[in-house]
Amino acid sequence: DSLLAVKNSDSKVQLAFQWIQQIIVENISSGVLSIPPPILSRCFQELANGMVQFHEAVKVSTIPFPFPYAQTCDALLIFHWLLTPII
């Protein structure tokens, strides 16, 4: 059932994140995890920081690199490659 949900999901990372948080909360409520509150809040904070970094990486990967900038970099590299042996 879980594998089918992951397979059919458009946002697999968010689904796994939600499941991890849900398991932590359920196990704290049932008494399986007896974690002091400062450590627990740090756990949730680090999970949230991971999701923020994931969304930043997605944002960087979806924004296209400007074509004129890339062509200028290539031209400057070729220019440098040609002039370095001379100078």
VEXRO-97003 format. One record per residue (C-alpha): residue in three letters; x, y, z. Coordinates in Angstrom, 3 decimals. Example, Ala and Ser with C-alpha at 12.3 -4.5 7.8 and 13.67 -1.06 7.14 Angstrom:
BEGIN
  resn        px        py        pz
   ALA    12.300    -4.500     7.800
   SER    13.670    -1.060     7.140
This chain:
BEGIN
  resn        px        py        pz
   ASP     0.000     0.000     0.000
   SER     2.815     2.413     0.897
   LEU     4.862     1.568    -2.175
   LEU     1.828     2.130    -4.365
   ALA     1.262     5.517    -2.744
   VAL     4.887     6.502    -3.395
   LYS     4.713     5.234    -6.967
   ASN     1.558     7.218    -7.750
   SER     2.620    10.374    -5.919
   ASP     3.831    13.470    -7.738
   SER     5.737    14.666    -4.665
   LYS     7.564    11.647    -3.307
   VAL     9.940    13.578    -1.071
   GLN     7.145    15.485     0.654
   LEU     5.235    12.240     1.145
   ALA     8.238    10.555     2.789
   PHE     8.799    13.661     4.935
   GLN     5.182    13.585     6.088
   TRP     5.399     9.880     6.884
   ILE     8.555    10.362     8.960
   GLN     6.952    13.183    10.945
   GLN     3.782    11.135    11.430
   ILE     5.725     8.114    12.707
   ILE     7.672    10.273    15.149
   VAL     4.533    11.938    16.511
   GLU     2.624     8.647    16.789
   ASN     5.484     6.949    18.630
   ILE     5.871     9.858    21.038
   SER     2.140     9.814    21.758
   SER     2.155     6.066    22.381
   GLY     5.224     6.265    24.618
   VAL     7.574     4.272    22.388
   LEU     9.851     7.299    22.046
   SER    10.560     9.043    25.317
   ILE    12.583    11.977    24.050
   PRO    13.120    15.211    25.998
   PRO    11.336    18.156    24.341
   PRO    14.503    20.088    23.365
   ILE    15.860    17.097    21.462
   LEU    12.488    16.476    19.853
   SER    12.160    20.060    18.685
   ARG    15.683    19.876    17.263
   CYS    14.695    16.719    15.386
   PHE    11.737    18.467    13.763
   GLN    13.879    21.536    13.085
   GLU    16.499    19.497    11.252
   LEU    13.825    17.701     9.219
   ALA    12.344    21.070     8.255
   ASN    15.803    22.420     7.351
   GLY    16.283    19.422     5.079
   MET    13.008    20.168     3.317
   VAL    13.987    23.818     2.898
   GLN    17.283    22.764     1.316
   PHE    15.447    20.306    -0.939
   HIS    13.122    23.046    -2.161
   GLU    16.099    25.353    -2.757
   ALA    17.766    22.634    -4.851
   VAL    14.562    22.122    -6.842
   LYS    14.346    25.858    -7.418
   VAL    17.935    26.013    -8.683
   SER    17.437    23.029   -10.980
   THR    14.241    24.384   -12.547
   ILE    15.498    27.913   -13.311
   PRO    17.309    27.806   -16.664
   PHE    20.820    29.155   -16.975
   PRO    20.794    32.316   -19.133
   PHE    21.897    31.480   -22.681
   PRO    23.784    34.757   -23.342
   TYR    25.750    34.309   -20.120
   ALA    26.715    30.753   -21.060
   GLN    27.824    31.826   -24.546
   THR    29.865    34.694   -23.120
   CYS    31.593    32.315   -20.684
   ASP    32.405    29.915   -23.532
   ALA    33.771    32.736   -25.707
   LEU    35.963    34.019   -22.873
   LEU    37.287    30.516   -22.191
   ILE    38.198    30.055   -25.867
   PHE    39.798    33.499   -25.929
   HIS    41.826    32.600   -22.826
   TRP    42.761    29.228   -24.323
   LEU    44.056    30.920   -27.471
   LEU    45.950    33.751   -25.772
   THR    47.570    31.858   -22.890
   PRO    50.339    30.198   -24.959
   ILE    51.179    33.515   -26.618
   ILE    51.465    35.560   -23.433
